[in-house]
Amino acid sequence: MRFVSLVALALVCSGLWCRAAGQTPVSAGIQPATRGAVGGIEYSLPPDKLQKALALYRLDQLSLILEPLYGLLVLIALLYFAIVARFRTFAEGISKRRWMQGLIVVPLFLIAASTLTAPIDMYHHHIGLEYGLSVQGWGSWWRDWLKTLLLTVIVGTILLVLMYFMVRRSPRRWWFYGWLICIPVVVFVMFISPLVIEPMFYTFSPLEQTNPELVTQIERVVQRADLEIPRSRMYSMNASEKLTGDNAYVSGFGASKRVVVWDTTQKHMTNPEIMFVFGHEMGHYVLNHIVKGIVATLLFMLALLYLAFLCCGWMLHRWGAKWQIREIGDWASVPMLMLLLSFFAFATTPLQNGVGRYFEHQADTYGLEAIHGLVPDSKIVAAQSFQILGENWLEYPDISDAFEWWAADHPITRKRVQYAQDYDPWADGKRPEFVKDSR
């Protein structure tokens, strides 16, 4: 797995639970779907894209093991060669104050770990370019990488310096007190993400300015749900500068909450299809998935910290002298803590992704209910939207259930296409699950 740390959790949690199943644009002239025996849409790909999707699927299967292994080996190497112990000795020569030493050691550790795992990030960008999923040049990509590193260093240093303050103050309960410290940091990062972090990577503009007709159609969906989402909270993101895919998402909460539609989505989907995609995102908005995601992420972090606490004493006793770690509160133990957190994060990947799939399935249901009766053949429109998304992100049609269980934080497209056509409580006279007045 790529380098996993508390800062990584803090930075990604804003998008971990509530990303749309955004995927890639359909090209003119390509047959987007096939008809099944009963006349329904079945998710499929044309031969050229099917070959690419299969290759990507096989690469993803290899990555399930190789990437986590590489990330863990990086942390083991930092421990084995006592790199961070040397950072600590260097910091002790500069200042006798522990907090000042932490402000030196932690950034150096984060930079070293991020640099050593950069080849994985480079590989993913290369694959994106090779298969046409990205159009971002390497210069722009490296600028984004450096911005991510800067954010990682800032947030990671704050978290870890405060965490180790608790480690030294309460050796038996630091995992709990450290978790309490994480709460405001994670919440703050998620709150400012749409205001500060996301604009560092993409350009946003009010959707009303770029596509007023779409906003008018979207407002019909909003009214159906008896919800108020002001136009000022609807944004268009200039994704086409870097990516070819279609997407939409919800981020932030409270005063920073907003719904974002990629410009590629507006170019490659019809208004009815975008209405469904927006209805899906509105489901995240209405069902408070971001807030629930915060809670889920924090509970997950609590479990990781407790598991790390249970194991760190044994690791310190077994290898502490070899790694030149004096005690658990020693700054040289930071990669050991990160190693434990990374291992347990990897081991609980199916649980994390299961929560994500549950939220996404709820949002799919909400989107289907939100456009029912507003859009002709709404079930086919929704299925077609999933077809476009899956086809253009080159999602392989025959993904195994085991792969979905382990690696997918969204339901796979094949199942979403089928669900869109099967969900019909109105036919049986039942009330829909979320949008009660849909008809």
Rosetta blueprint (number, residue, H / E / L):
1 M L
2 R L
3 F L
4 V L
5 S L
6 L H
7 V H
8 A H
9 L H
10 A H
11 L H
12 V H
13 C H
14 S H
15 G H
16 L H
17 W L
18 C L
19 R E
20 A L
21 A L
22 G L
23 Q L
24 T L
25 P L
26 V L
27 S L
28 A L
29 G L
30 I L
31 Q L
32 P L
33 A L
34 T E
35 R E
36 G L
37 A L
38 V L
39 G L
40 G L
41 I E
42 E E
43 Y L
44 S L
45 L L
46 P L
47 P H
48 D H
49 K H
50 L H
51 Q H
52 K H
53 A H
54 L H
55 A H
56 L H
57 Y H
58 R H
59 L H
60 D H
61 Q H
62 L H
63 S H
64 L H
65 I H
66 L H
67 E H
68 P H
69 L H
70 Y H
71 G H
72 L H
73 L H
74 V H
75 L H
76 I H
77 A H
78 L H
79 L H
80 Y H
81 F L
82 A L
83 I H
84 V H
85 A H
86 R H
87 F H
88 R H
89 T H
90 F H
91 A H
92 E H
93 G H
94 I H
95 S L
96 K L
97 R L
98 R H
99 W H
100 M H
101 Q H
102 G H
103 L H
104 I H
105 V H
106 V H
107 P H
108 L H
109 F H
110 L H
111 I H
112 A H
113 A H
114 S H
115 T H
116 L H
117 T H
118 A H
119 P H
120 I H
121 D H
122 M H
123 Y H
124 H H
125 H H
126 H H
127 I H
128 G H
129 L H
130 E H
131 Y L
132 G L
133 L L
134 S E
135 V L
136 Q L
137 G L
138 W H
139 G H
140 S H
141 W H
142 W H
143 R H
144 D H
145 W H
146 L H
147 K H
148 T H
149 L H
150 L H
151 L H
152 T H
153 V H
154 I H
155 V H
156 G H
157 T H
158 I H
159 L H
160 L H
161 V H
162 L H
163 M H
164 Y H
165 F H
166 M H
167 V H
168 R H
169 R H
170 S L
171 P L
172 R L
173 R L
174 W H
175 W H
176 F H
177 Y H
178 G H
179 W H
180 L H
181 I H
182 C H
183 I H
184 P H
185 V H
186 V H
187 V H
188 F H
189 V H
190 M H
191 F H
192 I H
193 S H
194 P H
195 L H
196 V H
197 I H
198 E H
199 P H
200 M H
201 F L
202 Y L
203 T L
204 F E
205 S E
206 P E
207 L H
208 E H
209 Q H
210 T H
211 N L
212 P H
213 E H
214 L H
215 V H
216 T H
217 Q H
218 I H
219 E H
220 R H
221 V H
222 V H
223 Q H
224 R H
225 A L
226 D L
227 L L
228 E L
229 I L
230 P L
231 R H
232 S H
233 R H
234 M E
235 Y E
236 S E
237 M E
238 N L
239 A H
240 S H
241 E H
242 K L
243 L E
244 T L
245 G L
246 D L
247 N L
248 A E
249 Y E
250 V E
251 S E
252 G L
253 F L
254 G H
255 A H
256 S H
257 K L
258 R E
259 V E
260 V E
261 V E
262 W E
263 D H
264 T H
265 T H
266 Q H
267 K H
268 H H
269 M L
270 T L
271 N H
272 P H
273 E H
274 I H
275 M H
276 F H
277 V H
278 F H
279 G H
280 H H
281 E H
282 M H
283 G H
284 H H
285 Y H
286 V H
287 L L
288 N L
289 H H
290 I H
291 V H
292 K H
293 G H
294 I H
295 V H
296 A H
297 T H
298 L H
299 L H
300 F H
301 M H
302 L H
303 A H
304 L H
305 L H
306 Y H
307 L H
308 A H
309 F H
310 L H
311 C H
312 C H
313 G H
314 W H
315 M H
316 L H
317 H H
318 R H
319 W H
320 G L
321 A L
322 K L
323 W L
324 Q L
325 I L
326 R L
327 E L
328 I L
329 G L
330 D L
331 W H
332 A H
333 S H
334 V H
335 P H
336 M H
337 L H
338 M H
339 L H
340 L H
341 L H
342 S H
343 F H
344 F H
345 A H
346 F H
347 A H
348 T L
349 T H
350 P H
351 L H
352 Q H
353 N H
354 G H
355 V H
356 G H
357 R H
358 Y H
359 F H
360 E H
361 H H
362 Q H
363 A H
364 D H
365 T H
366 Y H
367 G H
368 L H
369 E H
370 A H
371 I H
372 H E
373 G L
374 L L
375 V E
376 P L
377 D L
378 S H
379 K H
380 I H
381 V H
382 A H
383 A H
384 Q H
385 S H
386 F H
387 Q H
388 I H
389 L H
390 G H
391 E H
392 N H
393 W L
394 L L
395 E L
396 Y L
397 P L
398 D L
399 I L
400 S L
401 D H
402 A H
403 F H
404 E H
405 W H
406 W H
407 A H
408 A L
409 D L
410 H L
411 P L
412 I L
413 T H
414 R H
415 K H
416 R H
417 V H
418 Q H
419 Y H
420 A H
421 Q H
422 D H
423 Y L
424 D L
425 P H
426 W H
427 A H
428 D H
429 G L
430 K L
431 R L
432 P L
433 E L
434 F L
435 V L
436 K L
437 D L
438 S L
439 R L
